[in-house]
Amino acid sequence: MLLEFTKAIDIFKDNGFDLKSNYPLLYRRGNDLGVAYTFNSINYGVLERYKLFNSEKDLDMFLKELKWYKEFGNKKKVYLKIDNFEKENPNYFFIHNGKEITYENMVNIDKFDEDIKKELEGSDIKRITFEIERLFEYYKKVKEYILDYIDSVNKSLDELFESYKLLQKRIDIYNNLNIDRNIEEIEFKKISISFDVAKENNLKDTLNQYKVGDNTYEEFVTLLKKVWSLCMELELKDDYINAMRVKNDVVNEQNLVNLKLDYMEKIINKKSLFKGIKNIAKKFRRIERKFKSVKLADDYEDLYFNKIVAKYSMYENMHIFNTYAYLEDAFEFDGDYNELAKSYKERKELDLSSGFNDVDKNIAELRDLYNKLDVVAQDKLIILNSEYYDLLNMIINIDDYKIKTGEDLLSILSINNEFNKIMERCYSLVSEILPFNEAENIKRIFSYINFNSQEEFLLSLVSILDDLETISEKIIIKNSIIGYFKTYNADNFVDKMIKADLDVSNTLCDIKSKDLRYIVANIGSNIRGAFSYLTLNIPRNGETEISVVNSDKIAFYIFTNSTIIDKSSEVLKVVDYRGDVVREANYSYVERLNKELEFNFVNWDVNRKL
């Protein structure tokens, strides 16, 4: 049945969402109802989007999925993925171990993990088996959509019948008639639909037989083509196409009846003001003549038929492993199917890795490596992971910095206004307040930095850089991780050191520049780097105490002279939306999403040189 506003609120509350302040919230715009939700994208941070729903069942299922995801997603390594990062209302998928996961499998995820190990780990036969299973999933989704549509048409027929009964009642009231009319026998005939269950089950049985049999790849391909045709036949069901016409007719007739009801209500309430009897039949004929119905095109059946045939005719234009993805994308597509099919022409392999960026696990691994270092190495990593990083980064990017004098380094750097600002704090301020710091760890850390002069200061930082490259050989990550940084020089990136934040939220900023690129660095295993979860707190506002504190921005530092970087130039635009929240007495809802910022993301692979 179609979704109603009050029922939508009840469904939210039944699923434990109070609709007060925290997301998810009800999305309401005109007659559209859905869910405004936030989620932590694997690569691009916290995003806000909305999803519309036509039925109570679909809304309830999404909220159940969302509740489980918020409670267990991070722990169970399930993430929410969207198919378009620019749209406000993209398609969504819950992903686990590289595979889309349903709510039923979420709540039985341990069994799902056992089952998935048996799938997709070998031949093309296993892969095409999976593709056939996904086509059956698509068939099921379309069948449910058609049933919901026909259910909504039958509900509209019921509402129209009740409106006619009410109209007759108002006519009787006007005519002072007290008649018990028996009009139930003229109730509108409901639409029914039947599916070729025997054919569907036969194809499923064939697939099950193939799974345990010794069938060839070509036989699986033939079976997939039959399931593809089954899906097309479903979308071309005569009863479904007829239901479109009935729906249009019922909407028109309901609007006409509503005009007659309004007229009867008016003359009943003002009856005493009229002299004589109104000719209701004549008035109704006048209403009918003036009423403008919305008509389907005379050839709407042919138009719909040709559209579906054109969609399914793309089978030969795409790779066989992309049939399900294409149909999902094409379901509500209103464009050139040839152009859409082009994006599915190349074979797309399934991602069998988890796809889950386990930040906590990555940090725990790096902390363990850091804690195994001696105190001197830890101290120098703390210096790197502080305000001193900017100075160290400026120095390392100077050609032949290791053999330059202090005077040369100062001359090169001092033309940079940012350098001068940083020196005011990291050199001038620290040298003034350092004598007031009695803590042993602060004295020890700053013993590696020479504050006698700016030139000697810079040379001491060069010495720290040399030591850091040696220390980095002891911080080698075993597993791949994802890091983030931004650059204006994506096309000509030559930096000698990368500061890769392990949390994308630390990287994003509000600089609106077409040249700025936010790099998603897929950092391969066995990469050496530098890391510290501690940093220096250099005070402001006249305070003098310097301290070592936990860093609120965890980063992994990579020396690029030991890496190979595959610099992709393909830019993914990711739009950051913020919802307009309307707050009522007992609930809140979002009425639109506003575009806040647009980020240009580029994916790079960073691997260790052999």
N, C-alpha and C positions, 0 to 999 in steps of 0.2 A: 504494500500500500504506500501511497505517497506520504512524505514526511510532513508532519504538522508541528507548528512552533511549540505549543505547550507540551506535546509529546516528546519533542527533542529535549526540552529542559528536563523532563522526567528521566529520560535515558541517561543524560549526563549525571544526574544525581544518583541514579541507580548504580552507576559505575564508580561512585565515590568522588566525583568532581563537583565542587560546590558552586562553580560559576561566579565566584566572587572576585578573585584577583589573579590567582595563579593559572597559568595555561595548563591544559587546553581550555579554551573558551568557545562558546557558541559563535559561529559566524553567521551573520544575518544581513543580507543585502537584497532589498526588494523581496521577491518571493523565494529567493535562494537561501537555503539553510545548509549548514555544514559545521566544520570544526576548524577553528584557528589554533594552530599548535606550533610548538617550538621543538627543535631537536638538535642534537650535536652532530653535525656532519663530520664524517671521518676526516676529510681533508680541509674543510673550509669553515669550521667553527660553528657556533650556534646560529641557526637560521630560523626564521618564522615564515610559515606558509599556511594556506588553508586548503580544505578539501570539501567539496559539495557532495551531498547525499540526497537521493530521491526516496529512500526507503528507511524505515525504522531499523530493519535488520542490518543493513549495511552500516548505519551510524553506530549501532550498538556493537557490532563486531570491531569497527575501527577503534572505538573507545576502549574495548577490552584489550585489543592489541597494544594500544598506547599505554594503558595502565601497566600491563606486564612489562613493556619495554622500559618504562621509567623506573620500575622497581627492580628489574632483574637484567636489563639489557647490558649494562656494563659488566656485571658479574659473569653473565653467561656468554659474553662476546657476541651479542646480537646488535646490529645497528640498523638504523633507518636510512634508506637510500632513496633519492629522488632522481627522476630521469631528465630534469631540465632545471638548471640553476638560475635561469632568468625569469621563469614564469612564477606567478603568485600561487597557482594551483596545479603543481606538477603531479604526475603519477608517483606513487610511493611504493616501496617494497621493504620488507624486513629481511635482512640478509644474515645468514650464519654459515660459516665455513664455505663461503663463496656461493651459497645456494639460497634462493628465496625460501622463506620459511613461513608456514601458516600459523594461525593462532593455536590450532590443535597440536602442532608440533612444538610450538613454544612451551606449552604447559607440560609437554612430554619430551623435553629437549635432550635428556640423556639417552633415551631410546632413539631419537632422531640422529644423534651423533653416532650411535652404533650402526644405524642403517646407512648413513651417508658414506661411511668408510667402504661399504661394499659397492658403491656406485661410482661411476665416472672416473675410474682409475685405469683405463686401458684403451681398448680398441674403439674404433669408430662405431662398432655395433652397440657398445654400451652408450656411447654418446647419442646415437640416433634413437636408441630405446628411450633415453631420457627425453629427447625431443618429441617423440610420439606421445609420451606421458604428458608432456606440457600441452600438446595440442588437445588432449582429452580434458585438461584443466581449462583451457580456453573454451572448449565446447560447453563445459559445465557452467562457466561464468556467463556465456551468452544465453544459455537456456534459462538461468536464473533471472537474467535481465529481461528476457521476453515474458517470463511468467509474472514478474513484477509489473511489467507494462500492461499486460492483459488484466491483471488484478486491478490496476488503477483505472482501466477503462470500465470494468464491471462495477467498480465503486462509483464511478461517475454516472453510470446508468442507474444505479440505485438512488443516487442523489437526484437525478432528473425525475425519476418516478415519484419520489417524495415531494418534489416541487410541484408536479402536476396534481398530486393529491391535495397539496396545500392550496393551489390555485382554485381547484374545484370547491374546496371548503370556503374560500373567501367569496367566491361567486354565490354560493348558497347563503352565506351570511348577508350579503348585500340584498339578495332576493327574499330574505326572511324565511328561508326554507330550513327545516330541521329534518334532513333526510340522512338515513344511515346507508350510505352508498357502499356497495360491495364492488370495489374496482381492483381488488387484488389479482383477479384473473387476467387482467391486461398488463401485468408486470412485464417489463421489457425482457426479451430473451438475452441471456448472458452469452458472452463469447467464450468458447472453449477451444482448446488447442491440444493436439496429440503429437507425440514425437515418435520417431522410428526407434523405439527402445530395442527392438530385436536386432536391428542393424548395428546400433551402438554396442550392445553387449557382444554381438558376434565379433566385432573388430577388437574389443577388449580381450575376449577369449583368445583370439588369434595372437594378440601381443603376448599374453601370458604363456601360450604354447611356444611361441618363438623364444621367450626368455629361457626356457628349460630345454629347448630343442637345439638342433644343429643347423639352423637356417642361415642363409647367406646374407651378406650386407645388401645385395640387390633386392632380396625378398623384404627386408626391413624397409627399404626405400619405397617399394611398392605399397607396403602397408601404410607408411606415413602419407603417401599421396591419397590413399583411400580415406584416412582420417581427415585430411585437408578438405577433401570433397564433402565429407560428412558435415564439417563446420559450415561450408558454403550452403549446403542444403538446409541447414538449420536457419541461417539468416534469410533464406528465401521462402520460408514457410508461408503458404497462402493465408492461413489464419492470422499470422502476425501482420502481414501486409494489409489484410482486411481490417485488422484492429486499428491501424493508423487512420483509415477512412472513418471508421466508427467513432474514434476519439475526436476527430475533427467535427463530425456531425453532432456529437453529443455536446461539445463545447459551444457550438453555435446555437443549438436548441436550448441549452441551459441559459445562455445569455438572453435569448428571446423570452423564455418563460420568466426570467427575473424582471424584465421590463413589464410584463403583464402583471406580475405580483406587485410590483411597485405601484402600478396604476390602481389595482384593486385596493391596496392598502390606503391609498390617497382618497379614493371616493368613499370608502367605508368610514374613514375618520371624519370626512366632511359631508356626510350624507345629508345632514339636516340643513345644510346651506343650499342644496340643489332643489330645484323645482322639477317635478316630473321624474321619470325613470330614465336612466342612462342606457343607451343602446351599447351594451358591452361587446356584443359580437362585432358591431361596426367599428368600435374603437380598437378591438384586437386586430381586425383586418388592416386598419390604418397603421398600427404598430408594426405589423408584419411587412407592410409595403415599405416603411421607412427603414426597417432593420437591414443592416449590411453585414452579411455573413462573411466569414473568412473561408475561402474555398481552396481545397487542394487542386493542383493542376489536373486537368483531365487525364493526362498521361503520367500521373504520379507513380503508378505501379510500374510502368515501363522505365521511368527515370530511376526508381529505387532498384529495380531488377538489374539494369545496366550498370549501376554503380557497384553493386555487390559482385557482379560477374567481373567487372574491371579490376576490383580489388584482388580477387582470387586468381585472376589471370596472370598475376605477377610471380606465380610459383617458379617459373622457369628463369626469372630475372634475378633470383637471389640464391644465396647458398642454402643448402638444405637444412643446415643447423640453425638457421635464423628464422624459420617459419613462425614460431610462436612469438618471438619478439616483434616481428613485422606485423602480425595480426593484432597484437596488443596495441601497437602504435597506430595502426590503421583503423581501429574500431570507430573512433570519433573524428577521424581525419577528413578534412574537406579540401582536397587539393589534388595534385597530379600524383597518382599512385606510382607512375614510372620514376618520378623524382624520389619518392619515399623509398622505393625498393632499391635504389642505387646505394643507399647507406647500409643495406644488408647484403650486398653482393659478395663481399669478402667473408671468408670463414671467420667466425668469431669464437675463439676458444673460451671455455668457461674458466673462471678464476677459482681454482681449487684451494687457494690459501684462504685463511680466515678473513682477510681484508679488514681486520680489526686493529686499529692503532691503540695498543694497550700502553698508554702513557705511563701509568703507575708502574707497570712491569719494567718498562724501559728505564725509568728513573731508578727503580730499586736495583737493577743490574749495574747502572753507572755508579750509584752510591756505594755499592759493594766494592767496586774497583777502586774508587777514590779512598775508601777507608783502609784499604790494604797498602796505601802509599806511605812513605815516611813523612815526617812533619814538614821538612823543607819543601818537598814536592807539593804537599797540600797547601802550604802557605803561598807558593807561587801561583797555584791554580786559583786561590782566593783572590789574588791581585788581578788575575785575568778576568775573573767573573765579577767585576766591579766597575766603577766609573773609569778605571784605568784601561779598560778594554779599548775605548775609543782611541786613546793615545797609542796603545800597542798596535792596533789595526792600521793607524796612519803610518806608523813606522815600518811595519812589515811590507807595506805596499810601495815603499820607496825602492827603486832599483839599487841593488848593491848596498843596502842599508847596513849590512854587517861590517863593511870596510870603511864606511864614512866616518868622519870626525863628528864630534859633538856640535862644532860650529856649522858644519855642512847640514846636519840634520835640522838644527834650529833655523837655519836660513831657508831651507826648503819648506818647513812646516809653518813658519811664522806668517807666511802670506795667506794662510787659511784662517779666516775669522773664527771658525769653529774651534780650531786648535788653540787660539788665544783664550777663548772662553773656558775651555776645559783646563788649560794651564792655571787659570785663576783659582780653581778649586783643588785640582789634583797636585799642584806644585805650591803655589803661593799660600793658600789657606792651610793645607795640611802641614807645611813646614812651620807655620805659625802656631798651630794648636797641638802639634805632636809632642812638644815638651810637657804638656799638661796631662798626657796619657801615661798612666803608670802600669796598666795591664801588661803582663808579660807577653801574652800572645800578640798584642798590638806592637810592642817594641820589637819582637822577633820578626813579624811580617814586614815591617817597614825598614828593618835592617838591610834588606836587599835593595833598597832604593836610596840613591844618593841625592841629598837635597842641598849640597854645597853650591851648586850653580845649575842653571837651566841645561847647559851643555852636558855636565856630568849626570844630571838627572836623566836626560835622554839616553845616554850611553848605558846607564844602569838598566833601563827598560830593554835595551837591545840585548843585554846579557840575560835578562829574564826570558825574552823570546827564545833565545838559543836553548835555554834550559827546558822551556815548555815543549819544544819539539822533541827533546829527548824523553821527557816525562810522558808524552803522548803515546810512546811505544808500550807503555804499561796500561793504557786505557784503550783496549781493543774490544769492541762490542761483538758478541757472538751472533746476535740476531739482527736482522734488518730493522731499522727504525725510520720514522718519518720526522723530518725537521722542517722548519719554516724560516724564511728570511725574505727581505724585500730589497730590490735593487732597481736603479734607473738604467743600468747598463746590461740588461738581459742579453742583448744581441752581441755585446762585446765584453763579456764578463771576464775580468782578469784578476780578481781579488785573490790575495795569497792566503787569506783566512776567512772562513765562513763561521758566523755565529748563528747556529740553527736552533731556534726556539723549539722546544718539544711540545708546546701548547700554542696552537695557531692564534688564540686570542691575544697573545703577547706580541704578535707580529702585525696584526691589522691596525690600521690608523685611518684617519679621515682625510688624508691627502687625496684630492681629486685630480689625478694626473693621468693622462693617457700613456705616459712613458713609464710609469711605475708598474713593476711586476712583482707579484707576491709569489715567491718560489716555493713549491711543495717539493722538498728534497727527499727522494726515496733513497735513504742511505743504506748501502749494502752491508752485508756481514763482513767482519774482519777489518772494518775501517778503524784506524787509530785517530784519536782526538784528545781533547782536553775537557775536563768537567769538574765542577764543584757545586755542591748544593749550598755552600756558604758564600757570603759576600761581605764587603766592607760597608758599614754605614758611616758615611762622612757627614757630620751634622751641618745644619743651617741655622740661621737666626741667632748667631752669636754663641751657640753652644760649642763646647770644646772637646767633648768626649767622643772618640772614635770607637766603634765596636764591631765585632764580628757577629753577623746575624744570618738566619736562614734566608736564602734568596727567594723572592716571590716570583722570579722569572727564571725557570730552569732552562739552560741552554747547553748544547753540545758544540764544541769548537773544533773545526776541521781545518787542517793545514792542506791546502789544495795541491801542493807540490807532490803529495803522495797519493793523489787520486786521479781518476778519469771521470770527467763529468759529461754525460750525454745531455746536451742542452736542447730540449724540445722547444720549438718556437710557437707551437700551437697554444693559443690563449683561450682559456675558459673564463667567460664573464660570469661572476657570481654576484647576484643582487641581494643586498641586505634590506629587508622590509621591516617596517614597524606598524603594528595595528592601531587603528583608532578604536579605543575601548569606550563603549557607552555603558555607564553604570546606572542601573535601575535599583529599586529598593531591595529586591530579593535576588537579583542576578546581574551579571555583566555580559556583554557580547561585543564582538568586533564587527564593525560595519564596513571596513575597507582596510586594505594594506597599502601603506605609503612607501615609496621607494626612498630609502635613506642614503645608501651608498652603493657604488658598483666597484667591485674588485676584479682585477685582471690576474688570474692565476695561471701559472705555467708549471708543468711537472718536469722535474729533472731527475735523472738517475746519477747517483754519486757512488762510484765503486773504487776499490783499492787497486792501485797499479800492481801488476804482477812482478 
